[in-house]
């Protein structure tokens, strides 16, 4: 049986891993004599000297040297679980000085598949937390991606780089390789949290999906009596820090088997792997289809009463209590507000038709005085038929705002009062969009690390 070979970008990348222990480093030194670089010659210089001196790649077409290592020649890595040694472990990056903890999107998956002995390092709670923290702090958004629900064909999913939408004139979208993919199914992304994406297929079947690790979990059906015929569903997905659990809130309205029109609210726990019915939203159901997750709570906008009074309603995933959020002091006048998330903070868009839209951000959750008007975006685009602004997706390092404008994306720079509409290839009219960050978070409750939310919790009120 022929030996399988694997390519590693450079010697330096392998040395960085096997420094974790003296035993592994010794093993690597012994096996280096059997490693044959492609298009290069083995140096007669001692291994110890070659390790200390600065290695320079050969002048090849792509300015990189490739080392071919067979399975038998590769030294067996030693799993190290101590925090200090784990901090020294990092994956290769093009520029080590800029970001030494870079973990490429495909590398962790390949390592887990090809080298099973490395799984203990990749899947450790410490490494997962460190990787997620670095991904969140990436101001260039290289680890962030946009996932969009495209109307044609039949509510499919597309994804593209967030960095390309902000900084490049042309972005390339790709089909989202989600589980149970079928051209006859209608699919929507109904929430993103810590790299996990919540997907609803045909509005009834829910999946949790990690695009980076390609792991997924199908949730049990929420209510079998409402899985027949047409009905309305609203979802929210987030992380319960108090119980170290991921939860999905589902609002189901439709005709049950008895022929009555009912509305049921249920919450799913990943740790318990079950749904339970809760009695919330007595004063009125949320208006938006998907909830916005901030500070351990899901948020929707809704209108209640005969005068259609607007309010922000929340659901605490820890206490499972419904509440309300104090709103900013809007300017008098008619507007149509919508919710979003910017930098981990709840934000509200106040749309004044054909004039402008105000973007308010809640910097300190739970305090009304912490509402700040971030920017006012004018409606001077020359094509008002595209529709109003709806969802703010992110704020760039230079202050630019990426928003959903009708069925397209708009980047507004408040400093220059300039607009930029990125062109996206392999893309079509979309219904909604969200941002997810690449992570290694596991869908196995016992293996999932306890992750702290970026913002502290606010107080809840019954509603």
N, C-alpha and C positions, 0 to 999 in steps of 0.2 A: 504494500500500500504506500503510495507516494506521500512524502511528508508535506504538510501544509505550511506555507510560509506567510509571514505577516510583515508589513512594512511599517517602520517607525521613522518619523521625520528626521531625527538627528540623535547622535550619541548623548548630547546634553540632556535631552528629554528623559532618557532612560536613567541617567545618573541621578536626576532630581528625585526620582521615586525610590531607588534602592539605597539612598542615603538614610532612609528611615531606620535601618538597623544595620549593625556591623555585620551580622551574619548574612543578610541579603546582599550587602555590598561586596562581601568576600565571594559569594556565589557568582555575582555578576563579573567580577574580575577574572574568575576562572573560566567563565564562558565567553569572555570577550575575544579570546584567541581563536574561537571557532566561528566568529561572526565575520562574514565576508561582505564588505561594502560593494554596492553595485558601481561599476565604472570607476573604481578606485583600488589602490593597493594597500595591503596591510603594512603598517609602519612597524619597523623594528624597534622603535622606542618603547621602553618599559611602560606597562599599563599605568603604574602609579604616576609617572611623569605626564603621560597623555591625559590623565584625569585632572591634573592640577593646571596644566597650561590651557590657555584659551583656544578652543577649537574653532577653526575657520572652515566653512563649507567649501566644497569644490565649485568651480565655475561651470555650472551646468546650465541647461536651458531655463530652468525655473529657480536657479540660484539656491537650490537645496540639495542635500545629499541624502540618499535613501539607503537604509540598512535593511538587508533581508535577514530575518531570523526565523529559523525553523522551530517547530514546537519542542523538539527534543533539546535544542540548543538553548532555548530560553530558560533562564534560571527561575526556579519556583519562588515567587514573591512571598514575603512574610507579612501577615496581617498585623498591624500595630494599632491598638485601640486606645493608647494613652493620649490625652489631649495635646500634650506638648509635641509629641512626634507627629501627630495627625496634622497639626498646624503647618508643619514643614512640607506636607504633601501638597503638590499642586500639579495641574495638568499643563501641557505646553501652551504657550501663547506667542503670537508673532512679536509682541513687544513686551518683554518681561518687566521692564522698568515702569511701564504705564499701569499694568494691572497683572500682578503675579499670580492671582488666584483664578485666572480665566479657565473655564471648563467648556470647551466647545460642545455644541448641541449634540453631535453624533458620537463624540468620543466616549462618554460614560456608557452609552448603550453597547458600543462595540467591545469595550473592556469587560462588561458584565457577561456578554455572550461568549467571548473567546477565552477569557481567563477567569474561571470561576473562583479562583483563590483570591481575586481582587474584590470580590463582592462585599466582603466584610468591611473594607475601607469605604467603598462607594456608597454602600447602604447604611453606614453608621449615622446615628442621629447627629453627631457633632459635625460631620462633613455635610450633611443635608442642610443643617441650619446655616453653616458658613457659606455654602454655595448660594442659598436663597438670599442671605443678607447682601452678598456681593452683587447678585443680580438686581436686587431692589435699588441699590445705590448707584447703579450704572447710569450716569448722567447723559451718556451718549445713546442710551436706549438700544444698545446692541443686543441685549438679551430680552427685549420686549417685542411682542408681535401683536398685530391687529388681526382679530378674527371677525369676519363679517358673514351675516346671513344673506346670501344672494337669492333674489327672487327666482331667477331662471338659471338652471332648470329645477323646478320644484323645490325651492327653498334649500339650496345646497350651501356648503360652507367653503369660504376662501380665507386664506391667511397671507399676510405680507409683513415685511419688516417695518417696524415703527420708525426706525432711524432713516430709512429710505424715504418715507413720506415727509419727514421734516427737512431733510437736507438734500435730497436728490430730485432732479426734475422728472425722472421716470422711475416708477417702482414696479416690481414684478410680483404679481399675485400667483399663488399656487393653490391647487385643490387641497382641502384639509382632509387628511387620511384618518377619518374618525372611525370608530368601531361600528359594525353592522351597517356599513355603507351600502346603499341600494338606491339606484336612480328613481325608483318608484316611491321612495319615502320622502316625507317632508321633514326637514331637520332644522333645528334652531339652537344656537348657543344662548343659554339663559343665565349664565353667570360664570365668572372666573375668580379664582382665589388661590394664591400661593402656587401658581403654575398648574392648578387643576382646572379643567373646563367642564362645566355641567351642560350636557346636551340632551335636548328633548326631541325624540323621534316621533313624528305624527302626533305631537302634543301629549302623548300618553306614556311612552317608554323612556325612562331617564337613565342616562349613563354618566358616570364620572370618568374623566379621561385625562391622562397626563401625556401631552403630545411629545414631551422630551424623552420620556422612558417608554412610551407607547403601551403603557399599562392602562387597563380600563376595568370598570366594574359596573355591571348592570344592576340597577336598583330594583327591588320588588315593586310590583304594581301598587300604586297608592290606594286605589279603590276600584275593585272589579265591577261594581255596579254602575260605574260611570265610564267604563271603557267602551261602551257601545253607543254609536250615533255621534251627533255633534255636541260639543260642549266647549266651554271657555276655560282656559287654564292660565294661571299666572304663577311664576316661580321666582325664587330667590335662593342664592347659594352663598355660603360663607363659612367662616371658621369660628367655632366656640372655644375660646381660649380657656375659659373656666374649667371645662370638662375635657379639654384636649380632643375635640371631636369636630368633624365636618358635618354640616347639616344643610338640608334642602327644605325650604318652605314651599308648599304647594297650595294654591287656591283653586278649587275645582267647582265650576258652576255648570249645571246641566240637568238633564232628566235622568232620574234613577230608574231602577227596574219597576218601581211602583207607579211610575208615570208622573210623579211630582217633580217640579223644578226646585232643585236644592243647591245650596252652596256649602261646601265643606272645606275647612282649612286643616291641613295636616303638616306635620314636620317629620322629616326623616333624619335618623341618626346613623352615621357610618359605623360608629362603634357598636351600636345595638343591631344594625342592619335591619331596621324595621321602621314603619310609619306609625304615628299615633295622632289621633284627632285632638285638636285644641280649640278652645272657644275664644276667638279674638275677632277684631274688626267688626264689632257689633254696630258701630255708628256708620259704617260704610266701607265698601271694598276699595282697595287701591285702584288708581286709575291706570298706572303704568303696567306693562306686561312683565317686566323684570325688575327686581329690587336691586338697589345699589348698596354694596357692602362697605361700611365704614365703621371703625371702632367697635367691632363685635356685633354690629346691628345691621339689619336690612332696612332700606328706606324706600318709600314710594311717595308719590304725590297723589292726592285725592281731593275731590270736591264733595262737600256735605251741605245739607240744608237746602232750603228753597232758593236762597240767593247764590247758590253755587260757590260757597266760601272755600277758598283754597287753603290747604294745610299739608304739612309734611308728617307722615305717620311712620313709625319705626317698629321693628320687632327685634327684641334682644334674644340672640341665639343662646345665651347662657341661662337666663331666668325664664325664657319663653314667655315674656310679657310684652304686650303691645304698649306703645308710647307715642308721644308727639315731640317734635323738634321745633323750638322757637325759630321764627323766620326773621330774615333781615328786614330792616325798615325800608320797604320799597318806596319808590317815588309814586305819587298818586297818578293813576291812569290805568287804562286797560292793558293787560299783558297776559301772555300764556306761558307760565313757568314750566321748567323741566329740570330734572335732577341729573347730576353727574358726579364724577370723582376725579379730582386733580391732586396728584402728589399725596394720596392717602387721605385727603380732606374732602368732606362733602361740599358740593357746590350747587348753586341754583342759577339757571338761566332765565332771565326775565325778558321776554321777547316783546318788543313794541313794533308791531307790524309795519313794514316798509320804512322804518326809521333806524332802529338800532336794537341791539341786545346787550343787556348788562350781565356780566358774569360775577356772581357773588361767591365767596369762599368762606367756609367755617373753619378758621384756623385753630380754635380751641374748642373741641367738641363739648357740648353741654352748656356753653355760655353764649347768650344772645349777643353780648357786646363784642364778641370775637368775629362777627360777620364783617367782612371787608369786601368792598367792590373792587374786584381785581382789574377789570378792564371793560370798556364799552366798545363793542364791535359794530361798525356801521353797516348799513345795507347798500353799499355803493359798489356793486359787482357787475352791473350792466345786464344781469339776467335774473330778474326777480321771480321768474316762473319756476326756478329751481326749487323753491320752497324755503321755509324758515330754517334758522339754525336750530339744532335739536340737542345733540349730546356733545359735551366737551370731553375729549379723550386724554389729552396730556398737555403739559406746559414744558416747553423746551428750556434749555439752559440759558438762552438769550431772552427769554420772556415770551417767545412766540406761542400761540395757542392753536392746537389742532382741534377742529370741530367738525361735526357732521353737518353738512349743508345740503338739505334735500336728500339726494341719493349720491352725493359725492363728498369728498373731503376738502376742507379749506384750512390753510395755515395763515393766520393773521399775525403780523408783526406790529405791535402797538408803538414801538419806537419810531418806525418809519411810516406808520399808517399804510402798510402795504399788504397785499394779499398774494398768496401763492396757492395755486391749485395743482397738486401733483397729478401727473398722468400715470395711470395704472394699467399695465398690460394684463391680459387674461382675466379681465374683471368685467362686471356688469352691474346693473342696478341692484342695490342692496337695501335691505329693510332696516338693519341695525348693525352696530359694530361695538366691539369691546376690546380691551387690552389685557393680555396675559403675559406673565413673565416666565421664562424658562426656569425649571426647577427639577429636582430629583425627589420631590415629596412622594411618599408611598401611599398607596390606597389600602394598605394593611394597617388597621388601627394600632396594633401593638408595636409595629415598626415605625409608625409615624412619630417624628419628634415633636415636642411641645414648642410651638412657635408663638412668639409674642406679637400682638398687633402693634402697628406703628403708632396708633393714637389711643389715648386712654378712653375709658368708657364714660358716658354721660349718664345722667339720671333718667329714669323712665317714669311715665305716668300711665295710668290705666286709660283705655279709650274704648 
